[in-house]
């Protein structure tokens, strides 16, 4: 067997878009090496999207190579914890580590788009739920199937699924361990858009490019306001608006867009993420 040299998770660039790519054939399973690579890459994205960086990425697209997005987690990861000493402590440390990865991805100061072209199980689905937008093909399906090994999803999936679809739907999906198609999850508010299989990769990249071309600092403000609303309520979000949105008046994007609007009408401004 030929030894793989490419990392199972890596970052590529497409102009203003950073592409976080899962590539661990044949099933893109999350084994220890894949989790390590995911952690490194998400930490790298913090620097790649840093507003102080001249060539910062202004959006992130998360996608996978191969015929499936992911078949889930390599069960050997769980066996290694359960069969070792102090399993509860080690298991808790594993989840704390992976939750930090999820939160770091979620808190990036740019829009994030997850593209699901096919089967998306467990860890991959939980990563998708940490992204701002989730787009999928008509043939994609999703599942949090951890009940088959006596677990509950613990990379942030239950709470983020409840945030999007409500607590009853979240519990239904997890309790049954069933797979749900993209159209069903679109009707639940989990998937943002269901797109044709033909041309899906290009359509997902086009969406990432579209949001990358927008007012990047304003997008970060939107993420802050929405996250505050979800976590703390509408009045708490009201409280952060003056500082978060007030700062937008001191951006080149706003000044340029206002000048463009007054001179040429709406929709003709070019944003530079500053």
Buried (B, 14 or more C-beta within 10 A) or exposed (E): EEEEEEBBBBBEEBBBBBBBBBBBBEBBBBBEBBBEBBBBBBBBBEEBBEEEEEEBBBBBBBBBBBEBBBBBBBEEBBEBBBEEEEEEEEBEEBBEEBBEBBEBBBBBBBBBBBBBBBBBBBBBBBBBBBBBBBBBBEBBBBBBBBEEEEBEBBBBBBEBBBBBBEEEBBEBBBEEEEBBBBBBBBEBEBBBBBBEEEEBBEBBBEBBBEBBBBBBBBBBBBBBBEBBBEEEEEEEBEEBEEEBBEBBEEBEBBEBBEEBEEEEEEEEBEBBBB
